Amino acid sequence: MGFIEEALMQTWTITFVDDHGVQSVEQFNCDHKPSLEDAAHMIRGKLLPVAAVLDLNDLEGRKDEPTVKILKEQNSIQILSISPAP
């Protein structure tokens, strides 16, 4: 009998400052370390679900990491670190 070994998704801890200036932590499962932009998408989806479905096409391709910048400029949310969960 052959078993296919599935890679387990790793849990990543994203530390950020929320819109109230409080340092917060969220954990997400991902098969590789998320980039800042990936982390920004995950945080936005969790904290701002309505904003997560908005179209950023106007900024994509013109700005590096548009979601990271929008979170910081419009929502005062800044990602501090991305690390493997203990």
Phi and psi restraints in degrees (range 20) as a CNS / XPLOR table:
assign (resid 1 and name C) (resid 2 and name N)
       (resid 2 and name CA) (resid 2 and name C) 1.0 -97.8 20.0 2
assign (resid 2 and name N) (resid 2 and name CA)
       (resid 2 and name C) (resid 3 and name N) 1.0 129.8 20.0 2
assign (resid 2 and name C) (resid 3 and name N)
       (resid 3 and name CA) (resid 3 and name C) 1.0 -106.7 20.0 2
assign (resid 3 and name N) (resid 3 and name CA)
       (resid 3 and name C) (resid 4 and name N) 1.0 135.9 20.0 2
assign (resid 3 and name C) (resid 4 and name N)
       (resid 4 and name CA) (resid 4 and name C) 1.0 -94.1 20.0 2
assign (resid 4 and name N) (resid 4 and name CA)
       (resid 4 and name C) (resid 5 and name N) 1.0 120.6 20.0 2
assign (resid 4 and name C) (resid 5 and name N)
       (resid 5 and name CA) (resid 5 and name C) 1.0 -84.1 20.0 2
assign (resid 5 and name N) (resid 5 and name CA)
       (resid 5 and name C) (resid 6 and name N) 1.0 120.5 20.0 2
assign (resid 5 and name C) (resid 6 and name N)
       (resid 6 and name CA) (resid 6 and name C) 1.0 -92.8 20.0 2
assign (resid 6 and name N) (resid 6 and name CA)
       (resid 6 and name C) (resid 7 and name N) 1.0 137.6 20.0 2
assign (resid 6 and name C) (resid 7 and name N)
       (resid 7 and name CA) (resid 7 and name C) 1.0 -72.6 20.0 2
assign (resid 7 and name N) (resid 7 and name CA)
       (resid 7 and name C) (resid 8 and name N) 1.0 129.5 20.0 2
assign (resid 7 and name C) (resid 8 and name N)
       (resid 8 and name CA) (resid 8 and name C) 1.0 -78.5 20.0 2
assign (resid 8 and name N) (resid 8 and name CA)
       (resid 8 and name C) (resid 9 and name N) 1.0 139.5 20.0 2
assign (resid 8 and name C) (resid 9 and name N)
       (resid 9 and name CA) (resid 9 and name C) 1.0 -73.4 20.0 2
assign (resid 9 and name N) (resid 9 and name CA)
       (resid 9 and name C) (resid 10 and name N) 1.0 139.7 20.0 2
assign (resid 9 and name C) (resid 10 and name N)
       (resid 10 and name CA) (resid 10 and name C) 1.0 -87.9 20.0 2
assign (resid 10 and name N) (resid 10 and name CA)
       (resid 10 and name C) (resid 11 and name N) 1.0 148.2 20.0 2
assign (resid 10 and name C) (resid 11 and name N)
       (resid 11 and name CA) (resid 11 and name C) 1.0 -93.4 20.0 2
assign (resid 11 and name N) (resid 11 and name CA)
       (resid 11 and name C) (resid 12 and name N) 1.0 131.2 20.0 2
assign (resid 11 and name C) (resid 12 and name N)
       (resid 12 and name CA) (resid 12 and name C) 1.0 -116.1 20.0 2
assign (resid 12 and name N) (resid 12 and name CA)
       (resid 12 and name C) (resid 13 and name N) 1.0 139.0 20.0 2
assign (resid 12 and name C) (resid 13 and name N)
       (resid 13 and name CA) (resid 13 and name C) 1.0 -100.4 20.0 2
assign (resid 13 and name N) (resid 13 and name CA)
       (resid 13 and name C) (resid 14 and name N) 1.0 123.2 20.0 2
assign (resid 13 and name C) (resid 14 and name N)
       (resid 14 and name CA) (resid 14 and name C) 1.0 -111.3 20.0 2
assign (resid 14 and name N) (resid 14 and name CA)
       (resid 14 and name C) (resid 15 and name N) 1.0 118.6 20.0 2
assign (resid 14 and name C) (resid 15 and name N)
       (resid 15 and name CA) (resid 15 and name C) 1.0 -101.7 20.0 2
assign (resid 15 and name N) (resid 15 and name CA)
       (resid 15 and name C) (resid 16 and name N) 1.0 132.7 20.0 2
assign (resid 15 and name C) (resid 16 and name N)
       (resid 16 and name CA) (resid 16 and name C) 1.0 -150.3 20.0 2
assign (resid 16 and name N) (resid 16 and name CA)
       (resid 16 and name C) (resid 17 and name N) 1.0 163.6 20.0 2
assign (resid 16 and name C) (resid 17 and name N)
       (resid 17 and name CA) (resid 17 and name C) 1.0 -98.5 20.0 2
assign (resid 17 and name N) (resid 17 and name CA)
       (resid 17 and name C) (resid 18 and name N) 1.0 124.5 20.0 2
assign (resid 17 and name C) (resid 18 and name N)
       (resid 18 and name CA) (resid 18 and name C) 1.0 -83.5 20.0 2
assign (resid 18 and name N) (resid 18 and name CA)
       (resid 18 and name C) (resid 19 and name N) 1.0 -176.9 20.0 2
assign (resid 18 and name C) (resid 19 and name N)
       (resid 19 and name CA) (resid 19 and name C) 1.0 -69.8 20.0 2
assign (resid 19 and name N) (resid 19 and name CA)
       (resid 19 and name C) (resid 20 and name N) 1.0 -4.9 20.0 2
assign (resid 19 and name C) (resid 20 and name N)
       (resid 20 and name CA) (resid 20 and name C) 1.0 -105.2 20.0 2
assign (resid 20 and name N) (resid 20 and name CA)
       (resid 20 and name C) (resid 21 and name N) 1.0 5.4 20.0 2
assign (resid 20 and name C) (resid 21 and name N)
       (resid 21 and name CA) (resid 21 and name C) 1.0 80.3 20.0 2
assign (resid 21 and name N) (resid 21 and name CA)
       (resid 21 and name C) (resid 22 and name N) 1.0 12.9 20.0 2
assign (resid 21 and name C) (resid 22 and name N)
       (resid 22 and name CA) (resid 22 and name C) 1.0 -97.8 20.0 2
assign (resid 22 and name N) (resid 22 and name CA)
       (resid 22 and name C) (resid 23 and name N) 1.0 132.5 20.0 2
assign (resid 22 and name C) (resid 23 and name N)
       (resid 23 and name CA) (resid 23 and name C) 1.0 -71.5 20.0 2
assign (resid 23 and name N) (resid 23 and name CA)
       (resid 23 and name C) (resid 24 and name N) 1.0 127.5 20.0 2
assign (resid 23 and name C) (resid 24 and name N)
       (resid 24 and name CA) (resid 24 and name C) 1.0 -128.9 20.0 2
assign (resid 24 and name N) (resid 24 and name CA)
       (resid 24 and name C) (resid 25 and name N) 1.0 162.4 20.0 2
assign (resid 24 and name C) (resid 25 and name N)
       (resid 25 and name CA) (resid 25 and name C) 1.0 -133.5 20.0 2
assign (resid 25 and name N) (resid 25 and name CA)
       (resid 25 and name C) (resid 26 and name N) 1.0 134.9 20.0 2
assign (resid 25 and name C) (resid 26 and name N)
       (resid 26 and name CA) (resid 26 and name C) 1.0 -130.0 20.0 2
assign (resid 26 and name N) (resid 26 and name CA)
       (resid 26 and name C) (resid 27 and name N) 1.0 149.1 20.0 2
assign (resid 26 and name C) (resid 27 and name N)
       (resid 27 and name CA) (resid 27 and name C) 1.0 -116.2 20.0 2
assign (resid 27 and name N) (resid 27 and name CA)
       (resid 27 and name C) (resid 28 and name N) 1.0 139.3 20.0 2
assign (resid 27 and name C) (resid 28 and name N)
       (resid 28 and name CA) (resid 28 and name C) 1.0 -135.8 20.0 2
assign (resid 28 and name N) (resid 28 and name CA)
       (resid 28 and name C) (resid 29 and name N) 1.0 148.4 20.0 2
assign (resid 28 and name C) (resid 29 and name N)
       (resid 29 and name CA) (resid 29 and name C) 1.0 -93.9 20.0 2
assign (resid 29 and name N) (resid 29 and name CA)
       (resid 29 and name C) (resid 30 and name N) 1.0 132.9 20.0 2
assign (resid 29 and name C) (resid 30 and name N)
       (resid 30 and name CA) (resid 30 and name C) 1.0 -155.4 20.0 2
assign (resid 30 and name N) (resid 30 and name CA)
       (resid 30 and name C) (resid 31 and name N) 1.0 146.1 20.0 2
assign (resid 30 and name C) (resid 31 and name N)
       (resid 31 and name CA) (resid 31 and name C) 1.0 -77.7 20.0 2
assign (resid 31 and name N) (resid 31 and name CA)
       (resid 31 and name C) (resid 32 and name N) 1.0 -11.4 20.0 2
assign (resid 31 and name C) (resid 32 and name N)
       (resid 32 and name CA) (resid 32 and name C) 1.0 -146.3 20.0 2
assign (resid 32 and name N) (resid 32 and name CA)
       (resid 32 and name C) (resid 33 and name N) 1.0 166.1 20.0 2
assign (resid 32 and name C) (resid 33 and name N)
       (resid 33 and name CA) (resid 33 and name C) 1.0 -63.0 20.0 2
assign (resid 33 and name N) (resid 33 and name CA)
       (resid 33 and name C) (resid 34 and name N) 1.0 123.8 20.0 2
assign (resid 33 and name C) (resid 34 and name N)
       (resid 34 and name CA) (resid 34 and name C) 1.0 -71.2 20.0 2
assign (resid 34 and name N) (resid 34 and name CA)
       (resid 34 and name C) (resid 35 and name N) 1.0 145.1 20.0 2
assign (resid 34 and name C) (resid 35 and name N)
       (resid 35 and name CA) (resid 35 and name C) 1.0 -73.5 20.0 2
assign (resid 35 and name N) (resid 35 and name CA)
       (resid 35 and name C) (resid 36 and name N) 1.0 172.5 20.0 2
assign (resid 35 and name C) (resid 36 and name N)
       (resid 36 and name CA) (resid 36 and name C) 1.0 -58.6 20.0 2
assign (resid 36 and name N) (resid 36 and name CA)
       (resid 36 and name C) (resid 37 and name N) 1.0 -41.5 20.0 2
assign (resid 36 and name C) (resid 37 and name N)
       (resid 37 and name CA) (resid 37 and name C) 1.0 -65.8 20.0 2
assign (resid 37 and name N) (resid 37 and name CA)
       (resid 37 and name C) (resid 38 and name N) 1.0 -41.9 20.0 2
assign (resid 37 and name C) (resid 38 and name N)
       (resid 38 and name CA) (resid 38 and name C) 1.0 -61.5 20.0 2
assign (resid 38 and name N) (resid 38 and name CA)
       (resid 38 and name C) (resid 39 and name N) 1.0 -44.7 20.0 2
assign (resid 38 and name C) (resid 39 and name N)
       (resid 39 and name CA) (resid 39 and name C) 1.0 -62.2 20.0 2
assign (resid 39 and name N) (resid 39 and name CA)
       (resid 39 and name C) (resid 40 and name N) 1.0 -39.9 20.0 2
assign (resid 39 and name C) (resid 40 and name N)
       (resid 40 and name CA) (resid 40 and name C) 1.0 -63.0 20.0 2
assign (resid 40 and name N) (resid 40 and name CA)
       (resid 40 and name C) (resid 41 and name N) 1.0 -40.1 20.0 2
assign (resid 40 and name C) (resid 41 and name N)
       (resid 41 and name CA) (resid 41 and name C) 1.0 -62.6 20.0 2
assign (resid 41 and name N) (resid 41 and name CA)
       (resid 41 and name C) (resid 42 and name N) 1.0 -42.1 20.0 2
assign (resid 41 and name C) (resid 42 and name N)
       (resid 42 and name CA) (resid 42 and name C) 1.0 -66.7 20.0 2
assign (resid 42 and name N) (resid 42 and name CA)
       (resid 42 and name C) (resid 43 and name N) 1.0 -44.9 20.0 2
assign (resid 42 and name C) (resid 43 and name N)
       (resid 43 and name CA) (resid 43 and name C) 1.0 -64.3 20.0 2
assign (resid 43 and name N) (resid 43 and name CA)
       (resid 43 and name C) (resid 44 and name N) 1.0 -44.8 20.0 2
assign (resid 43 and name C) (resid 44 and name N)
       (resid 44 and name CA) (resid 44 and name C) 1.0 -61.4 20.0 2
assign (resid 44 and name N) (resid 44 and name CA)
       (resid 44 and name C) (resid 45 and name N) 1.0 -41.5 20.0 2
assign (resid 44 and name C) (resid 45 and name N)
       (resid 45 and name CA) (resid 45 and name C) 1.0 -63.8 20.0 2
assign (resid 45 and name N) (resid 45 and name CA)
       (resid 45 and name C) (resid 46 and name N) 1.0 -33.7 20.0 2
assign (resid 45 and name C) (resid 46 and name N)
       (resid 46 and name CA) (resid 46 and name C) 1.0 -80.1 20.0 2
assign (resid 46 and name N) (resid 46 and name CA)
       (resid 46 and name C) (resid 47 and name N) 1.0 -45.5 20.0 2
assign (resid 46 and name C) (resid 47 and name N)
       (resid 47 and name CA) (resid 47 and name C) 1.0 -90.8 20.0 2
assign (resid 47 and name N) (resid 47 and name CA)
       (resid 47 and name C) (resid 48 and name N) 1.0 -30.9 20.0 2
assign (resid 47 and name C) (resid 48 and name N)
       (resid 48 and name CA) (resid 48 and name C) 1.0 -131.5 20.0 2
assign (resid 48 and name N) (resid 48 and name CA)
       (resid 48 and name C) (resid 49 and name N) 1.0 67.5 20.0 2
assign (resid 48 and name C) (resid 49 and name N)
       (resid 49 and name CA) (resid 49 and name C) 1.0 -60.0 20.0 2
assign (resid 49 and name N) (resid 49 and name CA)
       (resid 49 and name C) (resid 50 and name N) 1.0 -32.5 20.0 2
assign (resid 49 and name C) (resid 50 and name N)
       (resid 50 and name CA) (resid 50 and name C) 1.0 -69.3 20.0 2
assign (resid 50 and name N) (resid 50 and name CA)
       (resid 50 and name C) (resid 51 and name N) 1.0 -43.6 20.0 2
assign (resid 50 and name C) (resid 51 and name N)
       (resid 51 and name CA) (resid 51 and name C) 1.0 -66.1 20.0 2
assign (resid 51 and name N) (resid 51 and name CA)
       (resid 51 and name C) (resid 52 and name N) 1.0 -26.8 20.0 2
assign (resid 51 and name C) (resid 52 and name N)
       (resid 52 and name CA) (resid 52 and name C) 1.0 -64.8 20.0 2
assign (resid 52 and name N) (resid 52 and name CA)
       (resid 52 and name C) (resid 53 and name N) 1.0 -24.4 20.0 2
assign (resid 52 and name C) (resid 53 and name N)
       (resid 53 and name CA) (resid 53 and name C) 1.0 -93.7 20.0 2
assign (resid 53 and name N) (resid 53 and name CA)
       (resid 53 and name C) (resid 54 and name N) 1.0 -1.6 20.0 2
assign (resid 53 and name C) (resid 54 and name N)
       (resid 54 and name CA) (resid 54 and name C) 1.0 -70.7 20.0 2
assign (resid 54 and name N) (resid 54 and name CA)
       (resid 54 and name C) (resid 55 and name N) 1.0 150.2 20.0 2
assign (resid 54 and name C) (resid 55 and name N)
       (resid 55 and name CA) (resid 55 and name C) 1.0 -86.1 20.0 2
assign (resid 55 and name N) (resid 55 and name CA)
       (resid 55 and name C) (resid 56 and name N) 1.0 122.7 20.0 2
assign (resid 55 and name C) (resid 56 and name N)
       (resid 56 and name CA) (resid 56 and name C) 1.0 -103.8 20.0 2
assign (resid 56 and name N) (resid 56 and name CA)
       (resid 56 and name C) (resid 57 and name N) 1.0 20.4 20.0 2
assign (resid 56 and name C) (resid 57 and name N)
       (resid 57 and name CA) (resid 57 and name C) 1.0 -55.5 20.0 2
assign (resid 57 and name N) (resid 57 and name CA)
       (resid 57 and name C) (resid 58 and name N) 1.0 -31.8 20.0 2
assign (resid 57 and name C) (resid 58 and name N)
       (resid 58 and name CA) (resid 58 and name C) 1.0 -63.2 20.0 2
assign (resid 58 and name N) (resid 58 and name CA)
       (resid 58 and name C) (resid 59 and name N) 1.0 -29.8 20.0 2
assign (resid 58 and name C) (resid 59 and name N)
       (resid 59 and name CA) (resid 59 and name C) 1.0 -97.5 20.0 2
assign (resid 59 and name N) (resid 59 and name CA)
       (resid 59 and name C) (resid 60 and name N) 1.0 -26.9 20.0 2
assign (resid 59 and name C) (resid 60 and name N)
       (resid 60 and name CA) (resid 60 and name C) 1.0 -64.8 20.0 2
assign (resid 60 and name N) (resid 60 and name CA)
       (resid 60 and name C) (resid 61 and name N) 1.0 132.4 20.0 2
assign (resid 60 and name C) (resid 61 and name N)
       (resid 61 and name CA) (resid 61 and name C) 1.0 89.6 20.0 2
assign (resid 61 and name N) (resid 61 and name CA)
       (resid 61 and name C) (resid 62 and name N) 1.0 -19.7 20.0 2
assign (resid 61 and name C) (resid 62 and name N)
       (resid 62 and name CA) (resid 62 and name C) 1.0 -103.7 20.0 2
assign (resid 62 and name N) (resid 62 and name CA)
       (resid 62 and name C) (resid 63 and name N) 1.0 -25.4 20.0 2
assign (resid 62 and name C) (resid 63 and name N)
       (resid 63 and name CA) (resid 63 and name C) 1.0 -128.1 20.0 2
assign (resid 63 and name N) (resid 63 and name CA)
       (resid 63 and name C) (resid 64 and name N) 1.0 138.1 20.0 2
assign (resid 63 and name C) (resid 64 and name N)
       (resid 64 and name CA) (resid 64 and name C) 1.0 -71.0 20.0 2
assign (resid 64 and name N) (resid 64 and name CA)
       (resid 64 and name C) (resid 65 and name N) 1.0 138.0 20.0 2
assign (resid 64 and name C) (resid 65 and name N)
       (resid 65 and name CA) (resid 65 and name C) 1.0 48.9 20.0 2
assign (resid 65 and name N) (resid 65 and name CA)
       (resid 65 and name C) (resid 66 and name N) 1.0 61.5 20.0 2
assign (resid 65 and name C) (resid 66 and name N)
       (resid 66 and name CA) (resid 66 and name C) 1.0 -61.2 20.0 2
assign (resid 66 and name N) (resid 66 and name CA)
       (resid 66 and name C) (resid 67 and name N) 1.0 -35.3 20.0 2
assign (resid 66 and name C) (resid 67 and name N)
       (resid 67 and name CA) (resid 67 and name C) 1.0 -69.3 20.0 2
assign (resid 67 and name N) (resid 67 and name CA)
       (resid 67 and name C) (resid 68 and name N) 1.0 -38.7 20.0 2
assign (resid 67 and name C) (resid 68 and name N)
       (resid 68 and name CA) (resid 68 and name C) 1.0 -59.6 20.0 2
assign (resid 68 and name N) (resid 68 and name CA)
       (resid 68 and name C) (resid 69 and name N) 1.0 -45.7 20.0 2
assign (resid 68 and name C) (resid 69 and name N)
       (resid 69 and name CA) (resid 69 and name C) 1.0 -68.5 20.0 2
assign (resid 69 and name N) (resid 69 and name CA)
       (resid 69 and name C) (resid 70 and name N) 1.0 -39.8 20.0 2
assign (resid 69 and name C) (resid 70 and name N)
       (resid 70 and name CA) (resid 70 and name C) 1.0 -66.3 20.0 2
assign (resid 70 and name N) (resid 70 and name CA)
       (resid 70 and name C) (resid 71 and name N) 1.0 -42.6 20.0 2
assign (resid 70 and name C) (resid 71 and name N)
       (resid 71 and name CA) (resid 71 and name C) 1.0 -58.1 20.0 2
assign (resid 71 and name N) (resid 71 and name CA)
       (resid 71 and name C) (resid 72 and name N) 1.0 -41.8 20.0 2
assign (resid 71 and name C) (resid 72 and name N)
       (resid 72 and name CA) (resid 72 and name C) 1.0 -73.6 20.0 2
assign (resid 72 and name N) (resid 72 and name CA)
       (resid 72 and name C) (resid 73 and name N) 1.0 -47.9 20.0 2
assign (resid 72 and name C) (resid 73 and name N)
       (resid 73 and name CA) (resid 73 and name C) 1.0 -74.4 20.0 2
assign (resid 73 and name N) (resid 73 and name CA)
       (resid 73 and name C) (resid 74 and name N) 1.0 -39.8 20.0 2
assign (resid 73 and name C) (resid 74 and name N)
       (resid 74 and name CA) (resid 74 and name C) 1.0 -99.3 20.0 2
assign (resid 74 and name N) (resid 74 and name CA)
       (resid 74 and name C) (resid 75 and name N) 1.0 -25.8 20.0 2
assign (resid 74 and name C) (resid 75 and name N)
       (resid 75 and name CA) (resid 75 and name C) 1.0 -120.2 20.0 2
assign (resid 75 and name N) (resid 75 and name CA)
       (resid 75 and name C) (resid 76 and name N) 1.0 0.8 20.0 2
assign (resid 75 and name C) (resid 76 and name N)
       (resid 76 and name CA) (resid 76 and name C) 1.0 55.5 20.0 2
assign (resid 76 and name N) (resid 76 and name CA)
       (resid 76 and name C) (resid 77 and name N) 1.0 35.0 20.0 2
assign (resid 76 and name C) (resid 77 and name N)
       (resid 77 and name CA) (resid 77 and name C) 1.0 -110.1 20.0 2
assign (resid 77 and name N) (resid 77 and name CA)
       (resid 77 and name C) (resid 78 and name N) 1.0 124.1 20.0 2
assign (resid 77 and name C) (resid 78 and name N)
       (resid 78 and name CA) (resid 78 and name C) 1.0 -127.0 20.0 2
assign (resid 78 and name N) (resid 78 and name CA)
       (resid 78 and name C) (resid 79 and name N) 1.0 127.8 20.0 2
assign (resid 78 and name C) (resid 79 and name N)
       (resid 79 and name CA) (resid 79 and name C) 1.0 -79.0 20.0 2
assign (resid 79 and name N) (resid 79 and name CA)
       (resid 79 and name C) (resid 80 and name N) 1.0 128.4 20.0 2
assign (resid 79 and name C) (resid 80 and name N)
       (resid 80 and name CA) (resid 80 and name C) 1.0 -97.1 20.0 2
assign (resid 80 and name N) (resid 80 and name CA)
       (resid 80 and name C) (resid 81 and name N) 1.0 -40.9 20.0 2
assign (resid 80 and name C) (resid 81 and name N)
       (resid 81 and name CA) (resid 81 and name C) 1.0 -159.2 20.0 2
assign (resid 81 and name N) (resid 81 and name CA)
       (resid 81 and name C) (resid 82 and name N) 1.0 157.8 20.0 2
assign (resid 81 and name C) (resid 82 and name N)
       (resid 82 and name CA) (resid 82 and name C) 1.0 -131.4 20.0 2
assign (resid 82 and name N) (resid 82 and name CA)
       (resid 82 and name C) (resid 83 and name N) 1.0 120.9 20.0 2
assign (resid 82 and name C) (resid 83 and name N)
       (resid 83 and name CA) (resid 83 and name C) 1.0 -145.7 20.0 2
assign (resid 83 and name N) (resid 83 and name CA)
       (resid 83 and name C) (resid 84 and name N) 1.0 158.3 20.0 2
assign (resid 83 and name C) (resid 84 and name N)
       (resid 84 and name CA) (resid 84 and name C) 1.0 -63.6 20.0 2
assign (resid 84 and name N) (resid 84 and name CA)
       (resid 84 and name C) (resid 85 and name N) 1.0 142.3 20.0 2
assign (resid 84 and name C) (resid 85 and name N)
       (resid 85 and name CA) (resid 85 and name C) 1.0 -69.8 20.0 2
assign (resid 85 and name N) (resid 85 and name CA)
       (resid 85 and name C) (resid 86 and name N) 1.0 143.0 20.0 2
